[in-house]
């Protein structure tokens, strides 16, 4: 059971959530887009939000700026979070211009706001669960897609809520966070997405 709970933290790592939300959007949006454009967007977002952060983490580890991938201390979190803010800004500027795909643009603005909130809290020596930040943001984005396109995706939303519960259980089991850090992380992920719903619903 311990191994299973640990694997959940890796399978549903925050790095994968932006790409998950993007792929889900393309799978549900009734808007026609050439498959080449969809593939290009997914590839670019995958490179910028997964591959690049991993490479930067390896660089920071080599420079002894971080010790482990879990970033257990608030001090270790500051630089990776700051770099992630820059990465999300690049996605917004180069991959998802505002006048092209407003839904995804607002989704990533929400991600940027959540990341900035985590960065500020890290500076203040508080570490909300970034896993829960990511899960909460995706859940709200799924709900927004359902409302926006008037489609029934209750199954996907419920599944994402179950996954969020599994992530929370995993983080508690691994002693990575306490209940307050998980709850605040969830709110940090959800609130910016709720705010951004006003701009695309």
C-alpha positions as CSV (number, residue, x, y, z in Angstrom):
1,X,0.0,0.0,0.0
2,X,2.9,2.4,0.8
3,X,4.3,1.9,-2.6
4,X,0.9,2.5,-4.3
5,X,0.4,5.7,-2.4
6,X,3.9,6.9,-3.2
7,X,3.3,6.1,-6.9
8,X,0.2,8.4,-6.9
9,X,2.3,11.4,-6.0
10,X,4.5,10.7,-9.1
11,X,1.7,9.6,-11.6
12,X,-0.3,12.7,-10.8
13,X,2.6,15.1,-10.3
14,X,1.8,18.8,-10.7
15,X,4.0,19.0,-13.8
16,X,1.6,16.8,-15.7
17,X,-1.6,18.7,-14.8
18,X,-1.3,21.6,-17.3
19,X,-0.9,19.2,-20.2
20,X,-3.8,17.1,-18.8
21,X,-6.1,20.1,-18.7
22,X,-5.0,21.1,-22.2
23,X,-5.6,17.6,-23.7
24,X,-9.0,17.4,-22.0
25,X,-10.0,20.8,-23.4
26,X,-9.1,19.7,-27.0
27,X,-11.0,16.4,-26.5
28,X,-14.2,18.1,-25.4
29,X,-14.2,21.4,-27.3
30,X,-16.7,21.5,-30.2
31,X,-14.6,24.2,-31.9
32,X,-12.8,22.9,-35.0
33,X,-9.1,23.0,-35.0
34,X,-6.8,21.3,-37.5
35,X,-5.1,18.2,-35.9
36,X,-1.7,19.6,-36.7
37,X,-2.4,22.7,-34.6
38,X,-3.6,20.6,-31.7
39,X,-0.6,18.4,-31.8
40,X,1.7,21.4,-32.0
41,X,0.1,23.0,-29.0
42,X,0.2,19.8,-26.9
43,X,3.8,19.2,-27.9
44,X,4.9,22.8,-27.1
45,X,3.1,22.7,-23.7
46,X,4.5,19.3,-22.9
47,X,8.1,20.5,-23.6
48,X,7.7,23.7,-21.7
49,X,5.7,22.5,-18.6
50,X,7.2,19.0,-18.2
51,X,10.6,18.6,-20.0
52,X,12.0,22.0,-19.3
53,X,11.2,22.0,-15.5
54,X,12.8,18.5,-15.2
55,X,16.0,19.8,-16.9
56,X,16.0,22.9,-14.7
57,X,15.5,20.7,-11.6
58,X,18.5,18.6,-12.6
59,X,20.5,21.8,-13.1
60,X,19.5,23.1,-9.7
61,X,20.3,19.8,-8.1
62,X,23.7,19.8,-9.7
63,X,24.2,23.3,-8.3
64,X,23.0,22.1,-4.9
65,X,20.2,24.5,-4.8
66,X,17.7,21.7,-4.2
67,X,18.1,18.4,-2.5
68,X,15.2,16.2,-3.6
69,X,12.4,16.4,-6.1
70,X,9.9,16.8,-3.2
71,X,11.3,20.2,-2.3
72,X,10.6,19.6,1.4
73,X,11.6,23.1,2.7
74,X,10.2,26.5,1.8
75,X,13.7,27.7,0.9
76,X,14.1,25.0,-1.7
77,X,10.8,25.9,-3.3
78,X,11.5,29.6,-4.0
79,X,13.8,29.3,-7.0
80,X,11.9,26.4,-8.7
81,X,8.5,28.3,-8.3
82,X,10.0,31.5,-9.7
83,X,11.3,29.6,-12.7
84,X,8.0,28.0,-13.2
85,X,6.3,31.4,-13.2
86,X,8.6,32.3,-16.1
87,X,7.8,29.1,-17.9
88,X,4.0,29.7,-17.6
89,X,4.5,33.2,-18.8
90,X,6.4,31.8,-21.9
91,X,3.4,29.5,-22.6
92,X,1.0,32.4,-22.4
93,X,3.2,34.6,-24.7
94,X,4.4,32.0,-27.3
95,X,1.9,29.1,-27.3
96,X,-1.5,30.4,-26.2
97,X,-2.0,34.0,-27.3
98,X,-5.1,35.5,-25.7
99,X,-7.1,36.0,-29.0
100,X,-6.6,32.4,-30.1
101,X,-7.9,30.0,-27.4
102,X,-9.4,32.1,-24.6
103,X,-10.3,29.1,-22.5
104,X,-6.8,27.8,-22.4
105,X,-5.3,31.2,-22.0
106,X,-7.5,31.8,-18.9
107,X,-6.6,28.3,-17.6
108,X,-2.9,29.2,-17.7
109,X,-3.4,32.6,-16.3
110,X,-5.0,30.8,-13.3
111,X,-2.0,28.5,-13.1
112,X,0.3,31.5,-13.1
113,X,-1.7,33.2,-10.3
114,X,-1.6,29.9,-8.3
115,X,2.1,29.6,-8.8
116,X,2.7,33.2,-7.8
117,X,0.6,32.6,-4.6
118,X,2.7,29.5,-3.8
119,X,5.9,31.5,-4.4
120,X,4.8,34.3,-2.0
121,X,3.8,31.8,0.6
122,X,7.2,30.0,0.3
123,X,8.9,33.4,0.9
124,X,6.7,33.7,4.0
125,X,7.9,30.2,5.0
126,X,4.6,28.4,4.4
127,X,4.4,25.4,2.0
128,X,1.0,24.6,0.6
129,X,0.7,21.3,-1.2
130,X,1.5,22.0,-4.9
131,X,0.0,18.6,-5.8
132,X,-3.4,19.9,-4.4
133,X,-2.9,23.3,-6.1
134,X,-2.6,21.5,-9.4
135,X,-5.5,19.1,-8.8
136,X,-7.8,21.9,-7.6
137,X,-7.1,24.0,-10.7
138,X,-7.8,21.1,-13.1
139,X,-11.1,20.2,-11.3
140,X,-12.4,23.8,-11.7
141,X,-11.3,23.9,-15.3
142,X,-13.2,20.7,-16.0
143,X,-16.3,22.3,-14.4
144,X,-15.8,25.4,-16.5
145,X,-15.6,23.3,-19.7
146,X,-18.9,21.5,-18.7
147,X,-20.7,24.8,-18.1
148,X,-19.2,26.6,-21.1
149,X,-20.0,24.0,-23.7
150,X,-23.2,22.7,-21.9
151,X,-21.9,19.1,-21.9
152,X,-22.2,16.4,-19.3
153,X,-18.8,15.4,-18.1
154,X,-19.8,14.5,-14.6
155,X,-17.9,11.3,-14.8
156,X,-14.6,13.1,-15.6
157,X,-15.2,15.6,-12.8
158,X,-16.0,12.9,-10.3
159,X,-12.9,10.9,-11.4
160,X,-10.7,14.0,-11.0
161,X,-12.2,14.6,-7.5
162,X,-11.4,10.9,-6.6
163,X,-7.8,11.5,-7.9
164,X,-7.5,14.6,-5.8
165,X,-8.6,12.6,-2.8
166,X,-6.0,9.9,-3.6
167,X,-3.3,12.6,-4.0
168,X,-4.2,14.1,-0.6
169,X,-4.1,10.6,1.0
170,X,-0.7,10.0,-0.6
171,X,0.8,13.3,0.6
172,X,-0.5,12.7,4.2
173,X,0.8,9.1,4.1
174,X,4.3,10.3,3.0
175,X,4.3,13.0,5.7
176,X,4.9,15.5,3.0
177,X,2.1,17.8,4.2
178,X,-0.5,18.3,7.0
179,X,-4.2,18.8,6.6
180,X,-4.0,22.6,6.6
181,X,-1.3,22.6,3.8
182,X,-3.4,20.3,1.7
183,X,-6.6,22.4,2.2
184,X,-4.9,25.7,1.5
185,X,-3.2,24.2,-1.6
186,X,-6.6,23.1,-2.9
187,X,-8.0,26.6,-2.4
188,X,-5.0,28.2,-4.0
189,X,-5.6,26.0,-7.1
190,X,-9.3,26.6,-7.3
191,X,-9.7,30.3,-6.5
192,X,-7.7,31.7,-9.5
193,X,-9.6,29.4,-11.8
194,X,-12.9,30.6,-10.3
195,X,-11.8,34.2,-10.9
196,X,-10.8,33.5,-14.5
197,X,-14.1,31.8,-15.3
198,X,-15.6,35.3,-15.4
199,X,-13.5,36.0,-18.5
200,X,-14.4,33.0,-20.7
201,X,-17.8,31.6,-19.5
